[in-house]
């Protein structure tokens, strides 16, 4: 009998893999499934980016191993984009590292800095990878709850003894799964807290360009002195509809980036040069796709929220991400029970809130990464089954 490593015993099934599995089972039963589960943009990658990949892939020298840290041109483009977008100055040689998507970098930073028994501070609810990567590194995740009204962190609620032992803390705004947003004052408080306890502060800023209603997401590196202890993860996935391309980056403190680079150098061989070239074109090229994405998602958001209101839910339009964080109907005892009911009775796939942590219980998440017609049909199915939020 083949035995898996003991560390895997502590890893729950990956939420989205389980969702895919249940979806496939329903399809085999003949159910017409409407998947509102995974945040994978349905809109195409802009053509000028695709063309850049095509042309670059034909260049023989680009078909070899890439530089481990990423090409100089891509890292320079990232630094230019940060200067223009956030007014943050970065040294592309020491303060920018190319990633195989931000998820890869997030997972590896725990391996780079967390020793067995070290504590990490993980938001709850939050992106599951933060906790899972901690466990894989042998660390101990301490989940700190987000305020239920704003889903912002309450640093005063983290016990002193826990804070003193903590090695890494993660934040994520605009937030997945709650769609909460934060202003710079939240990051100022986070930087102050991290400096007080000598904690590596990591901010997952993958949704900074998916915002609405005049809100502009800040970078944690805009805070004075943040580079002393902080790094920020970013991705081209959501900004340019490039989830499958697997290219992202981390910026900030050069010592933290150096440690992450050591882990990555010994594990992966970097991002295909042609994809990095396409990334340069994305960052430096026309940004109208970003604004068009916002308009499309905002329209979808409004359609679904209006539909939820007709079904008895009172949901405020979120100002960030392409998610809606919705309380389950009162007659259901758990988010898993409701998500299972929804799939069985209506063919609609949604992730249960508990998959994002204990404080996600009582909610489910809607991904607005499908056509308006699918959203409308989902609402019609819910209405036909008498599913209501009041």
C-alpha positions, -999 to 999 in steps of 0.1 A, spaced: 0 0 0 14 34 -10 13 58 19 11 95 15 32 119 36 16 126 70 15 163 63 -12 156 37 -35 142 64 -40 178 76 -49 191 42 -86 193 34 -97 186 -2 -91 217 -22 -124 236 -24 -125 243 -61 -114 208 -70 -143 194 -50 -166 219 -67 -154 206 -101 -160 170 -90 -196 177 -79 -203 196 -111 -191 167 -132 -212 143 -113 -243 164 -119 -235 167 -156 -233 129 -158 -268 127 -143 -280 149 -172 -283 181 -152 -277 214 -171 -253 229 -147 -248 266 -142 -214 271 -125 -211 303 -104 -183 288 -84 -148 297 -97 -134 331 -103 -122 324 -138 -130 353 -162 -151 342 -192 -140 373 -211 -111 367 -236 -75 378 -232 -71 410 -253 -60 402 -289 -29 423 -288 -16 402 -258 -24 370 -276 -6 383 -308 24 392 -287 26 356 -273 23 342 -308 51 363 -322 74 358 -293 69 320 -292 83 317 -327 116 332 -316 140 302 -310 160 319 -282 127 324 -263 121 286 -263 149 280 -238 149 281 -200 140 316 -188 159 335 -161 148 322 -127 139 356 -114 121 366 -146 133 385 -176 147 420 -170 121 434 -194 91 420 -176 104 431 -142 111 465 -155 75 467 -169 62 457 -135 82 485 -119 69 510 -144 33 499 -139 36 502 -101 51 537 -105 23 548 -128 -6 530 -109 4 534 -73 32 560 -73 54 533 -58 91 532 -68 106 497 -72 141 484 -81 133 459 -109 165 440 -101 160 435 -63 124 444 -55 104 425 -83 102 387 -88 83 370 -116 59 342 -104 40 314 -121 8 331 -111 5 347 -77 -9 315 -62 25 298 -67 44 326 -51 20 327 -21 24 290 -15 62 292 -18 67 321 6 56 299 35 83 273 25 109 301 23 102 316 58 81 293 80 98 266 101 79 237 117 60 251 146 61 288 135 28 307 137 12 324 107 -17 349 109 -44 340 83 -76 360 78 -109 341 83 -127 340 60 -99 340 35 -83 324 4 -77 287 14 -41 286 1 -28 308 29 -38 281 55 -29 251 34 5 264 25 12 271 62 4 234 70 26 221 41 55 242 55 49 226 89 37 259 104 7 265 127 -20 287 112 -37 311 135 -69 324 119 -79 359 130 -116 368 123 -125 397 101 -151 421 114 -185 408 102 -198 442 93 -168 454 72 -147 422 68 -117 443 78 -90 430 103 -92 437 140 -55 435 150 -63 442 186 -81 409 187 -49 390 180 -35 378 214 -1 393 224 16 359 228 4 348 194 16 380 177 50 377 193 54 342 178 40 350 144 63 348 113 40 358 85 7 376 82 -15 377 51 -41 403 41 -62 405 9 -81 435 -4 -102 437 -25 -111 406 -6 -118 371 -18 -143 357 -9 -162 386 8 -156 413 -18 -147 438 10 -124 467 2 -100 486 24 -85 521 23 -49 530 31 -56 535 68 -61 498 72 -27 491 56 -11 518 78 -24 499 108 -12 466 94 23 479 88 25 493 123 13 460 138 38 440 117 67 462 126 59 460 163 60 423 163 86 418 135 62 399 112 66 395 75 35 413 60 21 399 28 -7 415 8 -25 396 -19 -36 424 -43 -48 403 -72 -81 421 -75 -68 457 -74 -80 464 -109 -115 449 -105 -132 478 -87 -163 499 -91 -183 530 -82 -152 553 -81 -133 531 -56 -95 528 -64 -77 501 -46 -44 511 -29 -12 492 -26 1 483 8 35 497 -4 20 532 -5 23 532 33 55 549 44 80 523 56 60 494 43 90 481 23 108 475 56 86 444 63 61 440 34 57 424 0 27 425 -23 15 397 -46 -1 405 -79 -12 387 -110 -22 394 -146 -50 369 -143 -79 390 -132 -67 423 -147 -62 411 -183 -83 379 -183 -51 357 -183 -59 331 -156 -46 302 -177 -14 319 -187 1 316 -152 21 348 -148 22 370 -118 47 388 -96 57 398 -61 72 432 -52 85 449 -21 111 441 6 143 428 -12 153 404 16 119 388 16 119 385 -22 155 371 -20 143 343 3 113 335 -19 136 335 -49 158 308 -32 128 286 -27 116 291 -62 150 285 -78 152 251 -63 116 241 -72 107 256 -106 123 269 -137 103 301 -142 78 314 -167 80 308 -204 98 338 -219 71 343 -246 45 346 -219 66 371 -200 69 391 -233 31 390 -236 30 402 -200 52 432 -209 27 441 -237 -2 438 -213 13 461 -187 26 487 -212 -1 484 -238 -36 499 -240 -55 496 -207 -90 500 -222 -96 462 -215 -94 470 -178 -121 496 -179 -143 474 -201 -139 445 -177 -151 468 -149 -182 479 -169 -191 443 -177 -187 430 -141 -205 460 -127 -234 454 -150 -235 417 -140 -232 426 -103 -262 449 -106 -283 423 -124 -277 397 -98 -281 420 -68 -314 432 -82 -325 396 -86 -315 387 -51 -335 417 -38 -366 404 -55 -359 371 -37 -357 388 -3 -320 394 1 -307 428 11 -272 430 -5 -251 461 -8 -232 463 -42 -195 455 -34 -169 479 -47 -143 453 -55 -137 418 -71 -162 399 -92 -178 381 -62 -209 384 -42 -209 372 -6 -244 362 3 -260 348 35 -277 314 31 -315 312 37 -324 309 73 -340 275 69 -306 259 61 -284 248 89 -251 251 71 -235 266 39 -226 230 27 -263 220 32 -274 250 11 -248 246 -16 -257 209 -19 -294 217 -21 -288 243 -47 -269 219 -69 -293 191 -65 -325 211 -70 -314 238 -95 -281 227 -110 -264 258 -97 -229 254 -84 -217 278 -57 -189 273 -31 -201 271 6 -187 298 28 -172 273 53 -147 264 26 -130 298 33 -128 293 71 -150 289 101 -162 325 99 -174 319 64 -201 297 77 -236 309 69 -226 324 35 -221 313 -1 -201 330 -28 -213 339 -63 -187 344 -91 -198 369 -117 -176 353 -143 -204 341 -166 -226 358 -192 -256 378 -181 -279 352 -195 -265 326 -172 -270 349 -142 -306 356 -152 -313 319 -156 -298 311 -122 -321 337 -106 -351 322 -125 -342 287 -112 -339 299 -77 -372 317 -79 -389 287 -94 -377 266 -64 -389 292 -39 -354 299 -27 -355 332 -8 -333 352 15 -359 367 38 
